[in-house]
Amino acid sequence: MKLRSFVLAMAAIALMGQSGAAQLKLNGAGATFPYVIYSKWFDVYHTKTGIEFNYQSIGSGGGIKQVIEGTVDFGASDAPMTDDQLKQVLDKQGSEVLHIPTVMGAVVVTYSIPNVGKGLKLSPEVLSGIFLGEITSWGDSKITSINQGMNLPDLPIVVAHRSDGSGTTNIFTDYLTKASKPWADKVGKGPSVNWPVGLGGKGNEGVAGLVKQSEGSIGYVELAYAVQNKLPYASLQNKAGNFVEPTFDAVAAAAAGSAKNLPDDLRVSITNADGKDSYPISGFTWLLIYKNMKDNDKAEAVKKFLTWAMADGQSYAKDLYYAPLPKEVLKMCEKKIASIASK
Amino acid sequence: MATPAIETAQQIQGDGNFPAPSVSSSPRKNRWRIHNVGDFVFENLTRLFGFVVFSLVFLMAFEMYRGSHLSIEKFGWSFLTTSTWDPVQDQFGALPFIFGTLGSSLLALLIALPLSLGVAVFLSELCPRWLEQPLSFVVELLAAIPSIVYGLWGVFVLVPWLRITVEPFLRKSLGYIPLFSGPAYGFGMLASGLILAIMVLPIITSISRDVLKSIPSLQREAAFALGATRWETTRIVLRSARSGILGATLLGLGRAVGETMAVTMVIGNRPEIAASLFSPAYSMASVLANEFAEATTEIYTHALIEIALVLFVITVILNALARLIVWSLTRKFKTA
């Protein structure tokens, strides 16, 4: 008797939860980098409108694959899809994919040198020389010549990089490919590359761990991660020749500096951007939205969400250590959002 | 001469077919008649289960082969002998990973085997009764600790200790041997070998201890009666338990070869082959764990699946070798 009433009570509670109109639920998957802000957005938006977004941070590569296979309603990626991948989506799902940038991030170069604090300056030649294994000691004249006044010890450089495929590596190697010809010839860019030297750590935590543990080490992590864990980061010399620290303004300047060259489909890398205040290793992260969604309700919901994300959503970015999009890019996004097919 | 009693007895000794005792007519005719539905169902159901397990292995191997065919076609056997791992240029070679896996596993065995045997001998021969249970419990607890916890302990405790204390000391005293040369990062082959040794120790210890305990005490008593010392007796007992200990070792090796998370965190993840224990390396399981999710191109995914296939084949070979050695040892020395 007790079990029966228990089961009935559970059923009643379950049914209560179902009362009201069927709530819309959208599924997405993709990059881990913007996971924090997407979680916040989806949570706030759900409280506001009741529409539920479910996001799995399986990685940019996974997100793109699922968009091609059509198992998700939207995807997310730190690297734009290639023409070949777009064609696959067109063939398999019958729709184009719109790349909507949501926030910006930066990759910072962190280091751990005894008795050296903040303020290390690195030029593209030095950075690529270190990661190519050509510059092997912190006392090398190439480094000390741009860091007058810093007491750099003659310690061997321990390089740390990502062992797992990641969007962070993609942006970092993309920058090095643009800024250094030897790097472009020897290594190239991608989420995983054949690193000439260095130890591999898994995830941002792995690289940060390697850097903290080893004396005289250098590695690259996301800005958000470096700020939250209070890691020292270097100022990088941008295309205009100035040494810039990775701040939100510097990242926004990079986007603004690339604004006139932004292609219509917004699939662009903004590393090594023009502009005197631009931080050279900045990048967008995109939501991958089907232009022609099969479900009209979902298309409407996505449009409304994106409009909100471009407006109110941007205010959450800085607290979570992401850089909000500059005005020029927001305008281009609005046009793209309007082009999502819905009745 | 084949009376029903003898026939039944022969059948019980295990010719595979064990019908319910029916002593009415000759076994040959009755073999195909269902004597007992329950037994029929039981027999064939378990036969099915056995078949499923068997075919699962083949299915896995087949799927891995199918999933890696692009890479097999492109690289052929050179996949096993090349050292480049370049996802940008789509050039893949598995040699550094094979070296990393086998190297760290063999190093682990080298470190763990004497320790495990020592603990096993202590537990079975020399340990006072009151200490045996708690000590066994603690040893088996080592096996229960999750791999990732070992990895974290490795990163925060083992690696700094190696980098600051052990490796510089080894380099200073034995630096002329190539095995102990080169910069000391802490992360590397030595760290992964040590962690694997700790993970493999409980397996070898508990099985060896059981094997040693199962040696009839007559052996020991006979040895003592002939005037053997404690150590000589133990040597004799160890000799009898040879095959079991070898089996335990190979089981431990099997675990070491497949271990992923703990190794990934301390091995340095660098696909290169070097003579020094201090240099970073990369194991097959680690590269799969690290790179599979973000493998962009098809050839990249296929190359990774081919590494999985190679790992699978190596595991099968090791297990087959284990069986072979145990069989050859028990053949001429029929104990329990």
Interface residues (C-beta under 8 A of the other chain):
Chain A: I58 G59 S60 G61 G62 P156 V158 S163 D164 G165 S166 V187 G188 K189 G190 P191 S192 V193 N194 W195 G198 L199 G200 G201 K202 G206 G209 L210 Q213 S214
Chain B: T84 W85 D86 P87 V88 Q89 V155 V159 P160 R163 P183 Y185 G186 F187 T264 M265 G268 N269 R270 P280 Y282 S286 A289 N290 E291 A293 E294 A295 T296 Y300
